[in-house]
């Protein structure tokens, strides 16, 4: 496997673990809240964020910024791990 492929695979796995951990933490927190507290929280969330429609341009700008940040972190992680894999392959003893 090439160092680039290993780096991309490692970045994908790390991102998956982090996102999965955040989803699990959120689900666990909601489970611990109890039914009534969870429904009250969802009602407040709906009233604050979903009762009135935001402007489409605002959605487009905010999601573009969010995706640029996510992709930037992914690419940075892949680049750093690619450099580390390249250094590791250069320092292996050859016979």
Secondary structure, DSSP 8 states (H G I E B T S, - for coil): --HHHHHHHHHHHHHHHHHHHHHHHHHHHHHHH-HHHHHHHHHHHIIIIISS---HHHHHHHHHHHHHHHHHHHHHHHHHHHHHHHHHHHSS---
